Amino acid sequence: MKISVKVKANSKESRIEKIEDNLFLVHVKSPPFENKANCELIEIVSEYFNVPKSKVSIISGMNSKNKILEIKK
């Protein structure tokens, strides 16, 4: 399954909001450098979909706010 994600880094709290079927807004506490926000993003998404972190990967947008993630079940 592929989902589109918009990431808001440096947020006060970590949370995920579903905008549409495959579009999510994810707030992460981590800063957007040294891959910290991406790591926290994968952690939040894996908890939301109840899959291991190893099953979530960023396939597009590693250095962008807008990303495409693949979730393998």
C-alpha positions, 0 to 999 in steps of 0.5 A, a space after each residue: 500500500 502506498 500513502 502520501 504524507 505531508 510532514 510538519 517537523 518541530 511540532 509540539 507533539 507527534 501525531 498523525 491526521 488522516 486527510 483523505 484515504 491515502 493522504 496523511 498529515 504527520 506532525 513530528 517533534 524532531 527537527 528536519 535534519 540528520 534524518 531525525 524527522 524521517 525516522 520519527 515519521 516511520 515510527 509514527 506511521 508504523 504504530 498507526 498502521 500496526 506494522 513493524 518499522 521495517 515494513 514502512 519505507 520512504 520511496 519518494 521525498 527523502 528531503 521534502 515535506 511531501 513524501 510517498 511511503 510504502 507500507 508492506 503487510 
